[in-house]
Each structure stands twice: as structure tokens, then as C-alpha cells.
Amino acid sequence: MRSVDERTLHFGPWGLGGAMPAEQSERLLRAEMDHLELGPAVPETVRSQFIKLKALYVDGLFSYDSFTRAERDAYRVLEVALKVRFLEQYTNRIPLVIAGTTTPTEVRTFEEVHERLAHRRKGEHLEGHPTFDGSLASLMRWARSEGLFYGQLNRIRENVSVDIRNDVQHSEHDLVVMLPDALWTIGLHFQWIQRLWGYDTPGGNAYPGSVARTPWIVGLGPTEHEATWFPIELLPTTHDPSQESRSWHVVLATEREHLADWRPELELTGTPVAALWGPGTWSELCAAASTRSTPWAGDAVSLLDRLFFVRQLETSLDAARRPEQLLALAQPESKERWFAVRADGPGRARGHITQVIAGLHRVNGPCDQCATYTVVAGARRETVDRLARSELASMSQHK
């Protein structure tokens, strides 16, 4: 019989506290790993190693050092998954550019890929990826370039993860990783492995997939910054003392969105909110709801890599706008200039442009200081209008 490591028993479902019984701690550790179940398309060579990683985490009940070993192994298993996915992508025939000509080259293992590209001969490289050398960093860049990874905050995580992995693997210090940190790292790497084979992780912090939106009633006013909101199902039974003095709308929104912040002309909420009806009076709202042949329906929307437009007008900077909000604007102002930014939220987009104008952040392309990607900087209205229409067309095709 192995003895239980008393340190592990103090980590409960709500954080640090009194020591739990060993049996309860074991159930908690197993439950934290059991829901990390890889999708059926993930190859067995990756699945088997991830199962061993989960077992190593659970072994932390008996040896607290197992959490440190589990975190270190998470980076290794991700690298294994990237190598397997790389060979799968090219069906073991990698397109090498040799002397300017693409030549499909058969490889049996990733070691052969690494030997061929780690010390690239002059004029020889992987087609579409001229700097690929088989390292973890280049595999992460390859996965993003191929569209397997996406999201601007994830881009930052990918870069930081490589640096952390190198520090963890090559540190001369006796590192001790706490249980919650090991759990977070394993959970993130699980989401990355899932994404390599096209799976989302609902509720995850990296790739949650599309989130559901349902119809809500929003009443704005009567004073500035005042609002009320409720699910549309409650409309027949709701009485609001200020209902006659509010401006009423029907919107699609996620369940936990703070709709007091919503305005139809700007993007002020953390998750996308779409206007379905309004503005109108309370009587007009009730009439519109009662006379519809079909109820307003919900949908699902992605939160990552959204395109936002931020207007600079002399010394002022507007809040961010979605493409449809930009196109709904009246004629442009004579001195306005526009920025188009990919980000995972409107606040990140506007915050980045604030720093760009101050000369503190990169003007174009991926920002190395925040989770944004500037598509267009200092453009005129006609330029961003074309970009907005193109984005809406692309979104319509992918629905």
C-alpha cells in the first residue's frame, strides 16, 4: 500500500482548505481528468499517451511531485499530437520546395521530417512554410497557419506556452508545480489536441466553439445608462412601471450577457448581440410578438477572431463596431480615419488602437503586446466598407 501525500488532500473543489478524506480526494482528481475525453478522430498513438498523462495527474494523491511531472508531460504529449497531425495532413508525403520546384517527398516518421528540415539546405523548405524546422515553435506556427489553431488570445497563449515549455524542460531549478496549475495546463493542452482534429471544447477557455444565443427583450431608458432585460418567454407576464417611457428592442444574446451595456449602434458587450426588432414602444413590442407567424429563433455564434472597426475622429476614438454596425452609419465625416482589428472582444480591439495611436503598440499585423491583429490602419470609409461587406459575405458562407 502506498501512503497518501497529505499536501494533496488540502486541494478541494473550491480551492485550498481543510484536508479531505483520501477517498474523496481521489474521486475529485479522477473526475477532473475523466471529462477530458479525446474525440474519436484522435489517433490511438496520441490517445494512449494522453491517458497516461491523466493517470500521472491522479497519482498526485500519493506523490505531490506527480503534478509537476504531469505538467511537464502535457507539453510533450502536445508535441506528439502536433507531429502526428503534421504527418496526417500530408499523408506522409511532405511538399518540399527544392531548387524552386515543389517535390512531394515520402517520410515514414517525423524524425525524418526533422532531419530533412532542421538544418535546411539552401533553397529547400516546406511549401508554404519557409521557416519550418520541426521544432515545437514551428509546429505551433504551422498549426495556426493551416487554420487548425485560431483566436487572438490563443495566439498569445501559443507563443507563451513554447517559452514556458522550454523553461520547464531546461531549468536547473527544482521546480514544484501546484495542483491547480497542473490542472489548468493539462486542460489547455487537451483543448489544443482536440482542435488539431477539429473538436471544440464547450465551456473551455481556449476553444469553446459556438455559444448559444436566445431572444431577449431589452428596454433602454428612461434615463441614460438605465435598462431592463428579460427572456422573451416572460413577455406575456411582465409588467414594468417604466414600460411606456422605455425604448424597446428584441435581441439575440447569450444567457449571461449584461444587456444594460448593449446599444444597437456600437459593440459594447463582451459577446455579440444581434438586434431582431426595434426600437419601438411597449404596445408595438407586444403587438409584434403576438402577430408573428413564427417565434423569434435562437442561434449560435463564435466568439473568436471577430472583426471590429474603430473610428478615430480628430482627438476622439469611438467604441468598436461590428461590420453591420459600420455599414449602417450615415455618410462619413471629413476627417475620420478607421482601423479594422481582429480580436476576441470589442474592448481588446479598442484598447489596442488606443495604444497604436499613442505609439506603444504595433500598427499592422499581429500585435506582440496584446491579443489583437490589425488588418487595416488609418483607412478611409470606403476601404473599411468594402472590408465589412466582404466579412459579412464570408460569415454567411460559413453558417
C-alpha positions as CSV (number, residue, x, y, z in Angstrom):
1,M,0.0,0.0,0.0
2,R,1.3,3.5,-0.9
3,S,0.9,6.3,1.6
4,V,-1.2,9.3,0.7
5,D,0.6,12.7,0.2
6,E,-1.1,14.9,2.8
7,R,-0.4,18.1,0.8
8,T,-2.8,16.9,-2.0
9,L,-5.7,16.4,0.4
10,H,-6.0,20.2,1.1
11,F,-7.0,21.0,-2.5
12,G,-10.8,20.7,-2.7
13,P,-13.3,21.7,-5.4
14,W,-13.4,25.3,-4.0
15,G,-9.6,25.7,-3.5
16,L,-7.4,25.3,-0.5
17,G,-9.0,24.3,2.7
18,G,-9.0,21.6,5.3
19,A,-7.8,18.1,4.4
20,M,-10.3,15.9,2.7
21,P,-10.6,12.2,3.2
22,A,-8.3,10.3,0.8
23,E,-11.2,8.6,-1.0
24,Q,-12.9,12.0,-1.7
25,S,-9.7,13.5,-3.0
26,E,-9.2,10.6,-5.3
27,R,-12.7,10.9,-6.7
28,L,-12.1,14.6,-7.3
29,L,-8.8,14.0,-9.1
30,R,-10.3,11.3,-11.3
31,A,-13.4,13.5,-12.1
32,E,-11.1,16.3,-13.1
33,M,-9.5,14.0,-15.7
34,D,-12.5,11.9,-16.7
35,H,-14.2,14.6,-18.6
36,L,-11.1,15.2,-20.7
37,E,-12.1,12.6,-23.2
38,L,-10.5,13.0,-26.7
39,G,-12.7,12.8,-29.8
40,P,-12.8,9.6,-31.8
41,A,-10.7,11.0,-34.7
42,V,-7.7,11.5,-32.4
43,P,-5.3,8.6,-33.3
44,E,-4.5,5.9,-30.7
45,T,-0.9,6.9,-30.5
46,V,-1.9,10.3,-29.1
47,R,-4.8,9.0,-27.1
48,S,-2.8,6.4,-25.2
49,Q,-0.2,8.9,-24.2
50,F,-2.8,11.4,-23.0
51,I,-4.5,8.6,-20.9
52,K,-1.1,8.0,-19.2
53,L,-0.8,11.8,-18.6
54,K,-4.2,11.8,-16.9
55,A,-3.1,8.8,-14.8
56,L,0.0,10.7,-13.8
57,Y,-2.1,13.6,-12.6
58,V,-4.3,11.3,-10.5
59,D,-1.1,9.8,-9.0
60,G,-0.6,13.2,-7.3
61,L,-2.7,11.7,-4.5
62,F,0.3,9.7,-3.5
63,S,3.1,11.9,-4.7
64,Y,2.7,15.7,-4.9
65,D,5.6,15.7,-7.4
66,S,3.4,13.9,-9.9
67,F,1.7,17.2,-10.6
68,T,5.0,18.7,-11.7
69,R,5.7,15.7,-13.8
70,A,2.2,15.8,-15.3
71,E,2.5,19.5,-16.3
72,R,5.9,18.8,-18.0
73,D,4.4,15.8,-19.8
74,A,1.5,17.8,-21.1
75,Y,3.9,19.8,-23.3
76,R,5.4,16.5,-24.6
77,V,2.1,15.0,-25.4
78,L,1.0,18.1,-27.3
79,E,4.2,17.9,-29.3
80,V,3.5,14.3,-30.1
81,A,0.0,15.3,-31.3
82,L,1.3,18.1,-33.5
83,K,3.8,15.7,-35.1
84,V,1.1,13.0,-35.7
85,R,-1.3,15.7,-37.1
86,F,1.5,17.1,-39.4
87,L,2.2,13.7,-41.0
88,E,-1.6,13.1,-41.3
89,Q,-2.1,16.4,-43.0
90,Y,0.4,15.5,-45.8
91,T,-0.4,11.7,-45.7
92,N,3.4,11.1,-45.1
93,R,4.3,12.9,-48.3
94,I,5.6,16.4,-47.4
95,P,5.8,19.0,-50.2
96,L,9.4,20.1,-50.2
97,V,10.5,23.1,-52.3
98,I,13.9,22.1,-53.8
99,A,15.6,24.5,-56.1
100,G,12.4,26.3,-56.7
101,T,10.3,23.2,-57.5
102,T,7.8,21.5,-55.2
103,T,8.7,17.8,-54.8
104,P,6.4,15.5,-52.7
105,T,8.8,13.6,-50.5
106,E,7.8,10.5,-48.7
107,V,8.6,10.2,-45.0
108,R,7.8,7.4,-42.5
109,T,8.3,9.3,-39.2
110,F,8.5,12.8,-38.0
111,E,12.2,12.2,-37.2
112,E,12.8,12.1,-40.9
113,V,11.0,15.4,-41.3
114,H,13.2,16.9,-38.6
115,E,16.4,15.5,-40.1
116,R,15.4,17.0,-43.5
117,L,14.4,20.4,-42.3
118,A,16.2,21.1,-39.0
119,H,19.3,22.1,-41.0
120,R,17.7,23.2,-44.2
121,R,19.9,23.2,-47.3
122,K,19.9,26.4,-49.2
123,G,16.8,26.7,-51.3
124,E,15.0,23.7,-49.6
125,H,12.0,24.2,-47.4
126,L,8.4,23.1,-46.6
127,E,6.0,24.5,-49.2
128,G,4.1,27.4,-47.6
129,H,6.2,27.4,-44.5
130,P,9.7,28.5,-45.4
131,T,11.0,28.7,-41.8
132,F,9.6,25.4,-40.6
133,D,12.3,23.4,-38.9
134,G,10.4,20.7,-37.0
135,S,10.7,22.4,-33.6
136,L,7.7,22.8,-31.2
137,A,7.6,26.5,-32.0
138,S,7.4,25.8,-35.8
139,L,4.8,23.1,-35.3
140,M,2.6,25.6,-33.3
141,R,3.1,28.2,-36.1
142,W,2.3,25.6,-38.7
143,A,-0.9,24.6,-37.0
144,R,-2.1,28.3,-36.9
145,S,-1.1,28.9,-40.5
146,E,-3.0,25.9,-41.6
147,G,-6.1,27.1,-39.8
148,L,-6.1,24.4,-37.1
149,F,-5.5,27.0,-34.4
150,Y,-7.2,30.4,-34.3
151,G,-8.2,33.1,-32.0
152,Q,-6.1,36.1,-30.9
153,L,-5.8,35.3,-27.2
154,N,-4.9,31.7,-28.2
155,R,-2.1,33.1,-30.4
156,I,-0.6,34.7,-27.3
157,R,-1.1,31.5,-25.4
158,E,0.7,29.5,-28.1
159,N,3.7,31.8,-28.1
160,V,3.9,31.9,-24.3
161,S,3.4,28.1,-24.0
162,V,6.5,27.4,-26.1
163,D,8.6,29.7,-23.8
164,I,7.2,28.1,-20.7
165,R,7.9,24.6,-22.0
166,N,11.5,25.5,-22.7
167,D,11.9,26.9,-19.3
168,V,10.3,23.9,-17.6
169,Q,12.2,21.4,-19.6
170,H,15.6,23.0,-19.3
171,S,15.5,24.7,-15.9
172,E,18.3,23.9,-13.5
173,H,15.9,24.7,-10.5
174,D,13.9,22.1,-8.5
175,L,10.5,23.2,-9.8
176,V,7.3,22.4,-7.9
177,V,4.0,22.9,-9.7
178,M,0.9,23.3,-7.7
179,L,-2.1,21.1,-8.4
180,P,-4.4,23.9,-9.8
181,D,-1.6,25.0,-12.2
182,A,-1.1,21.4,-13.5
183,L,-4.8,21.0,-14.0
184,W,-5.0,24.3,-15.9
185,T,-2.1,23.3,-18.2
186,I,-3.5,19.9,-18.9
187,G,-6.9,21.4,-19.7
188,L,-5.4,23.9,-22.1
189,H,-3.3,21.2,-23.9
190,F,-6.4,19.0,-24.1
191,Q,-8.2,21.8,-26.0
192,W,-5.3,22.2,-28.3
193,I,-5.1,18.5,-29.1
194,Q,-8.8,18.4,-29.7
195,R,-8.6,21.4,-32.1
196,L,-5.9,19.6,-34.2
197,W,-8.7,17.1,-35.1
198,G,-11.4,19.7,-35.4
199,Y,-13.1,19.3,-32.0
200,D,-14.2,22.2,-29.8
201,T,-14.4,22.1,-26.0
202,P,-17.8,23.6,-24.8
203,G,-17.1,25.6,-21.7
204,G,-13.4,25.6,-22.3
205,N,-11.3,28.8,-22.1
206,A,-9.5,28.3,-25.4
207,Y,-11.9,26.8,-27.9
208,P,-15.4,26.8,-26.5
209,G,-16.9,26.6,-30.0
210,S,-20.1,28.4,-30.9
211,V,-22.1,29.7,-28.0
212,A,-25.9,29.7,-28.0
213,R,-27.9,32.9,-28.2
214,T,-31.7,33.2,-27.4
215,P,-34.2,36.0,-27.9
216,W,-34.3,38.6,-25.1
217,I,-36.3,41.8,-24.5
218,V,-34.3,44.9,-23.8
219,G,-35.8,48.1,-22.6
220,L,-33.5,51.1,-22.7
221,G,-34.1,54.3,-20.6
222,P,-35.9,56.2,-19.5
223,T,-32.7,57.8,-18.1
224,E,-29.2,57.5,-19.6
225,H,-27.5,54.2,-18.7
226,E,-30.7,52.7,-17.4
227,A,-32.1,49.5,-18.8
228,T,-34.0,46.3,-18.1
229,W,-33.9,43.0,-19.9
230,F,-35.5,39.6,-19.6
231,P,-36.0,36.4,-21.7
232,I,-38.7,36.8,-24.4
233,E,-40.8,33.9,-22.8
234,L,-41.5,36.3,-19.9
235,L,-43.1,39.0,-22.1
236,P,-46.8,38.0,-21.5
237,T,-46.4,38.0,-17.7
238,T,-44.0,41.0,-17.3
239,H,-45.2,44.4,-16.0
240,D,-42.6,47.2,-15.9
241,P,-43.6,50.5,-14.2
242,S,-41.5,52.4,-16.7
243,Q,-42.6,50.4,-19.7
244,E,-44.2,53.3,-21.5
245,S,-41.1,55.5,-21.2
246,R,-38.5,53.0,-22.4
247,S,-37.3,52.2,-25.9
248,W,-37.9,48.5,-26.5
249,H,-35.9,46.0,-28.6
250,V,-35.8,42.3,-29.3
251,V,-32.2,40.9,-29.5
252,L,-30.3,37.7,-29.7
253,A,-27.9,37.4,-26.8
254,T,-26.1,34.8,-24.7
255,E,-27.6,33.9,-21.4
256,R,-25.2,35.7,-19.1
257,E,-24.7,38.9,-21.1
258,H,-25.1,42.2,-19.3
259,L,-27.6,43.8,-21.6
260,A,-27.7,47.2,-19.9
261,D,-24.4,47.8,-21.8
262,W,-26.0,47.0,-25.2
263,R,-26.6,49.7,-27.8
264,P,-27.6,48.9,-31.3
265,E,-25.1,51.3,-33.0
266,L,-21.9,50.2,-31.1
267,E,-20.4,47.0,-29.8
268,L,-20.2,47.4,-26.1
269,T,-20.9,43.9,-24.9
270,G,-18.4,41.1,-24.4
271,T,-20.4,38.6,-26.5
272,P,-22.1,39.5,-29.8
273,V,-25.7,40.8,-29.5
274,A,-27.9,40.9,-32.7
275,A,-30.9,43.2,-33.0
276,L,-34.1,41.4,-34.2
277,W,-36.7,44.1,-33.7
278,G,-37.0,47.7,-32.5
279,P,-36.8,50.3,-31.4
280,G,-40.5,50.6,-30.5
281,T,-43.0,51.3,-27.7
282,W,-44.2,48.7,-25.3
283,S,-47.5,48.4,-27.2
284,E,-45.7,48.0,-30.5
285,L,-43.5,45.3,-29.0
286,C,-46.4,43.3,-27.6
287,A,-48.2,43.6,-30.9
288,A,-45.2,42.5,-32.9
289,A,-44.7,39.5,-30.7
290,S,-48.3,38.4,-30.8
291,T,-48.8,38.7,-34.5
292,R,-45.6,36.8,-35.6
293,S,-46.4,33.7,-37.5
294,T,-43.2,32.0,-36.1
295,P,-41.4,32.9,-32.8
296,W,-38.1,34.6,-32.9
297,A,-35.5,31.8,-33.0
298,G,-32.1,31.4,-31.3
299,D,-28.8,30.7,-33.0
300,A,-25.1,30.1,-32.1
301,V,-22.2,32.4,-32.7
302,S,-18.4,32.2,-32.5
303,L,-16.5,34.5,-30.1
304,L,-13.0,34.2,-31.5
305,D,-11.3,36.2,-34.2
306,R,-14.1,38.7,-34.7
307,L,-13.6,41.7,-36.9
308,F,-14.1,45.1,-35.3
309,F,-14.0,48.6,-36.7
310,V,-12.8,51.5,-34.6
311,R,-13.2,55.1,-35.8
312,Q,-10.8,57.9,-35.0
313,L,-12.3,61.4,-35.4
314,E,-9.7,64.1,-34.7
315,T,-8.9,63.5,-31.0
316,S,-11.7,61.1,-30.1
317,L,-11.9,57.4,-30.5
318,D,-15.3,55.6,-30.9
319,A,-16.2,52.3,-29.3
320,A,-15.8,49.3,-31.6
321,R,-18.3,48.3,-34.2
322,R,-19.3,45.1,-35.9
323,P,-19.4,45.0,-39.8
324,E,-23.1,45.5,-39.9
325,Q,-23.0,48.5,-37.5
326,L,-20.3,50.1,-39.6
327,L,-22.4,49.7,-42.8
328,A,-25.4,51.2,-41.0
329,L,-23.6,54.5,-40.4
330,A,-24.5,57.7,-42.3
331,Q,-22.1,59.5,-44.6
332,P,-18.5,59.6,-43.4
333,E,-17.1,62.6,-41.6
334,S,-14.4,64.5,-43.5
335,K,-11.6,63.9,-41.0
336,E,-12.4,60.4,-39.8
337,R,-10.0,57.5,-40.1
338,W,-10.7,53.8,-39.5
339,F,-8.9,50.8,-38.0
340,A,-10.0,47.2,-38.6
341,V,-8.9,44.8,-35.9
342,R,-9.4,41.1,-35.3
343,A,-9.8,40.4,-31.7
344,D,-11.8,38.1,-29.3
345,G,-13.7,41.0,-27.9
346,P,-14.5,44.7,-28.7
347,G,-12.7,46.1,-25.7
348,R,-9.5,44.4,-26.7
349,A,-9.8,45.9,-30.2
350,R,-10.4,49.5,-29.0
351,G,-7.8,49.2,-26.3
352,H,-5.2,48.1,-28.9
353,I,-6.0,51.1,-31.2
354,T,-5.6,53.4,-28.2
355,Q,-2.1,52.1,-27.7
356,V,-1.4,52.2,-31.5
357,I,-2.3,55.9,-31.6
358,A,-0.1,56.5,-28.6
359,G,2.8,54.8,-30.5
360,L,3.0,52.0,-28.0
361,H,1.7,49.0,-30.0
362,R,2.4,47.7,-33.4
363,V,0.4,49.4,-36.2
364,N,-0.2,46.5,-38.6
365,G,-0.5,42.7,-38.4
366,P,-0.3,40.6,-35.2
367,C,0.4,42.7,-32.1
368,D,3.1,41.1,-29.9
369,Q,1.9,43.1,-26.9
370,C,-1.8,42.2,-26.8
371,A,-4.2,39.7,-28.3
372,T,-5.2,41.6,-31.5
373,Y,-4.4,41.6,-35.2
374,T,-4.6,44.9,-37.1
375,V,-6.0,44.3,-40.6
376,V,-6.3,48.0,-41.7
377,A,-4.9,51.1,-40.0
378,G,-5.8,54.8,-40.7
379,A,-8.1,53.9,-43.7
380,R,-10.9,55.9,-45.3
381,R,-14.5,54.9,-45.0
382,E,-14.8,53.3,-48.5
383,T,-11.9,50.9,-47.6
384,V,-13.4,49.6,-44.4
385,D,-16.9,49.5,-46.1
386,R,-15.5,47.0,-48.6
387,L,-13.9,45.0,-45.9
388,A,-17.1,44.9,-43.8
389,R,-19.1,43.7,-46.8
390,S,-16.5,41.0,-47.6
391,E,-16.5,39.9,-43.9
392,L,-20.3,39.6,-43.9
393,A,-20.3,37.6,-47.1
394,S,-17.7,35.2,-45.6
395,M,-19.7,34.8,-42.4
396,S,-22.8,34.0,-44.4
397,Q,-21.0,31.3,-46.4
398,H,-19.7,29.6,-43.3
399,K,-23.1,29.4,-41.5
